[in-house]
Each structure stands twice: as structure tokens, then as C-alpha cells.
Amino acid sequence: PSAPQPPSSSAPRSFSSSASMCDCLSGDPVEGDPRFAYTNRWQTGMMNAPCANPTCFCAALLCPPCTSYYLRGKALNDDWSRYTCCQGYYDMCCHKAGQYGEASMPQLCMVIEAVCFYSCAISSTRNLVMDTRDIMPDPCDARLIRINNCLQILSCLCSILAVIDDTFVEAAILLDFIADVFFAIISSCMQAQVDLELKASRGEPNWGRMGYLPPSTSKRMNQEGGGGGGGGIPMQMAMHGNRCSSCGTQSGPQDRFCNSCGKNLSR
């Protein structure tokens, strides 16, 4: 009789996408994410970043806000006129980047962001590097990030149960510790990965992609009139693009920053 054949790779993928808890081990792309159309790859994945860049990894582990501040400056090519709160990646409801005095005090605002909103700060820098340097997501990185998210949710749920039932207190403390340690390691890996990428020369960044909105999001915002919150862009830009007042370059409808000089087109 013929030797048994190994199962095809499609079977586990189908199982994980339909039955695994929170799909936390999946490396599949997020539906509608335009970054998977990018052409470049990271210099190293997050898993290999500690060995590839041990200095930055240790610095991020010992002093996360300082490393976050340093990397945002490098990601902006040390031009702080390009800075906005989280670079516009977390715009929602009444929060909109550019309305907190970033134009007059960008470095002070970045210090506040790095200290008070550390996880958002490092994610924004990583998104900024991916968008302006045309870097596609790495499937292994996606798994690590999803495992971290799953641990944070489980820790939160267990802490709530501990308030209701004292038998969950020790489990909540243990799970909270595991989640904190995992987050510290993953965030340090992320910063080491970004630092290594910024040291590589890929030519001039595409500043028009800062705070990039997926096409589906832009389409929804246009249908709603291009209104204020949620990371929306003015209707004029949504329909026709905009011309930079500094250098005169015509930008695309989804560009929030000038492709040539990096000026914020919404100001």
C-alpha cells in the first residue's frame, strides 16, 4: 500500500480561521489592510530583533519612553514639523491629531505621548515606518502581536472575575504578570526591529502616507461627508486631493502630508 500522505496546508489554515480561540496564532492578513500590497520586507522580524539589534532591545526594555521618543524622531528624519499625536493613526470620535498644539510644541507633545500612551506611541512609529518605507507586514510579527492582545484580554477578564469571586485572585495576579512580561518583551522587539529598519537606507520616505487610511475607510468617510473625527480628511482632499502651500506639489486624495516636503496638508 502507498505511504500515507501528509495533510495539506489548507486544512490547518481553515481550522485556525474558524475554530481557534481569538485566532491568536494566525498570521493571515487583516481584511482590507493595504499594507499587504507593499513591496519591501523588514530587515528582520520581531522574533529575531533582540539578536539582530541587542543594544536597542535592551534600551527599550530598560527605558521604553526614551527609546520611543528617539525612534519617532528618526522615523521623521529629525524633522519635528511632521509630528502629530500618534501620527494620526488613532484618530477617532473627538480625538484628532493636530489639535493639541503639536505645531508649536512637537517634542513636548511627543514626550507626553511616549510616557502616557506608550503602546500607542510605539505602534504609531512602527506604522509610520511601514507606510513611508513601503514595508509589508510579517506573518510571524502578526502572530506575536495577536498573542499579546489575547493575553491582555484574558488578564482583564480574569481580573474582573477576581473582583466577583476571590478564588480567581491568584490566577489574576499570575496572568497579569505573564501579560506584562510578554508585552514588555514584544514592545522591545518591535522597537529594536524599527531601529534596525531606520538604519537601512531605502531612499526618500513617502511622507504622503503618514496616517494612511485604508481605501475602505476613506470611502466610508467620503460617503459621510468627509467629516471631522475618526481620522477623516476634508472633503476637498477626499474628492480632488490638495496642493501643498509650501512647495506646490499636488497630492493624492488620501494623502494627509505632502509627498515632497512632508508638510501637513490639513493645517
N, C-alpha and C positions, 0 to 999 in steps of 0.2 A: 504493500500500500504506500501511497505517496506520503511524504512527510507533511505534518500539519502546517498550514500557512499562518504566519503571524497576523493579528488583526490589523486592518487598515487604519491609517492615521485619522481617517474621518470619524471613526466610531467614538474614540475618546473625546474628540472635539465636540461632537454632537451631545455627548453625555454631560460634559462640563458646562456647556452653554445652557442646558435645560435643567440640570438637577443639582449641581454643586452649590454649596452654601455661599451665597453672595457672589458666586462666580469669581472668587478672590484669586484663584490660581490661573485664570485665563489671561493669555497675552493678546487676545483679539483686540482690534482697534475699537475705539469708541465710535458709535454710529454717527456719521456726519462730521467727523473730525478731519479738517482739511490738511492737517499736518502729515497725514499718511501719503499725501501726494508730493511731499518734498523729496529732494533728490540726495541730500547728504546724510551721512550717518555720524553718530557721536564718535569722538576719538576713542572713548572707552565706555562700556556700560557701567551702571551704578554698582554692580556686584564686584567689578574689577577695579573700581576707582580708588579704594583705600591703598591697594598695592601700587597702582599706577601713579598716584599722587598723594603719598603718605603725609607730606607736610601740611597740605591744605585740609586733608581729612582730620588730622589731629587738631589743627587750629579751629576747624568748625565744631569739633567735639568739645573743645575746652572753652571757646568763646564764640558761640554761634552768631550773636548780633553783629559783632565786629567783622566777622567773615562775610556775613550777608551784606553789610554796608560796602565793604571793599569790592565785592563781586558785582554789585549793581553799578558802581562807578565804572568798573572795567567793561561791563556789558554795554554801557552808554558811551564808551570810548572817552570817558572822563569829561563828557560834556553834560553838565547837570541841567542845562536848559531843556534837555529832552525828558527830564524826570517828571513823572506824575505819580500819585499814590497807587502803588501796585501796578503801575504802567497801564492802568485801565482794565486789567484782566478781571477785576472783582466788582465792576460797576453793577449796581442793582438798586432798585427802588429809589430811595432818596440819596444814596451814595453814588457820587460821580467823580471820577478822578479829575483833578484840575481846579476844584473848588475849595481847596483847603490852604491856599496860599503857597502852593509849591513853586510858582513862578518867582516869588520873591525870596523864599527860604527853602530851596530844594534839599539841601544837605541836612538841615534840621528836621525837615519832614521825613527824610529817609531814616534818620536816627530813631525817630518815634515809630516809624513803620517796622524797623528791624527789631526794636525792643518789645513793642506791644503786640505786633502782629507777625511774629517770626515766621510761622508756617506759610502765611500768605506772601511774605517777602521773598522767601527762597523759591517758592513755586512761581512767582511772578518773574523773577530773574531767569529761571530756567525756561519759562515760556517765551520770554523776550529773546533769549539766545536762540531758541529753536526757530522762532518766526523770522528774526532778522538774518539768521545764518542758514536758513533753508534746511533744517535738520529734522528728519523724520523720527517719530517715537520708536523706542526699542521695546520689543515684546517682553523681555526679561525685566526691564525697568517697570513696565506696566504691572507685571505680577507683584513686584515688591511694593509698589505704591498701593495696589489693591489689598494686599495682605495687611499693610499698615492701617488702611482705612477700616478694614474689617475688625482689627484688634481694637481700634479706638471705639468703634460702635459697641463691641462686646463689653469693653471696660465700662462704658457709660451705662449700658443696660444692667450690668452686674452691680454697679454702684447704686442704681435706683432700687434694685431688688434688696440690697443690703439695708436700705432705709426702711423697707417694708418688713423684712424678715432678718433677724440677727444672724441666722445660720449662714448667710451669704457674705458676712463681713470679711472673713479671712480670704475667701475666694476673690472678693472685690479688690482687696489690698494687693493680692498676688497678681491678678490680671492687670491692675492699674500699673504695677511696677513693670511687668513684661511689656505692656503697651508703650510706656515711657521710654524704656531702654531701646525698644525696636525703633521708635520714632527718632530718637537721638542718633542712632546709627544710620538709619536711612537718610535723614536730612543731611548728615555729614557726608555720606556717599554722594548725595545729589550735588552738594556744594563743591566737592572735590572733582566731580565729573564736569561741572560747569567751568571751574577754574582751568582745567586741562584743555577744554574746548577753546576758551578765550586766548590761551597761549598759542594756539594753532592759527595760522594765517589763512583765511578763506576769502580775502578780498574785502571790499567795502560792504558793510551790512546794508540790508534793505530796510531803512528806517520807516518806510511807509507801512510796514506790517506790525508795528508796535500796537499792542492792544487789539490784535486782529480778531475780527468776528467771523465765525463760520458763515458760509453763504446762506444757510437756512435761517440763522439768527438775523442776518442783515435783511433778508427778505421779509421776515416777520415784522421787524422794526419799521420797514418801509410801508408795509400794509397798515401799521398802526399810526402812520404819520411821521415816523422818524422822531418820536417824542423823546423826552428827557432821560429818565432813568433806565436801568437795565443795560447800560453800555451802548445806548442808542447814539446815532450820529445825526446831525442836522439834515433836514430834507434836501437842501441844496446839494450837499455832499452825497447823499444817498442816491439822488437821481442823476447828477451830472459830474460828480467829483468836485474838486476845488483847486484853485490856483494859489500857489504859495506867494504870500506878500513879500517874502524876503528875496527869493531867487527867481520867482516867476514860473517855476516848474508846475505843469499840470499834473495833478494826482488822480488816481482812480477813485471810484465811488466808495470803496471800502477802506481807503487809506485815511488814517487819522493823523499821520505825520508825513511831512514831505519826504519823498524818496531821495532827494538830493542833499538837502541840508538838515533834515530831521526836525524842522520846525513843527510845533503843534498846530495843526490846521483848524482846530476848533476854537482857538483863542482869538 
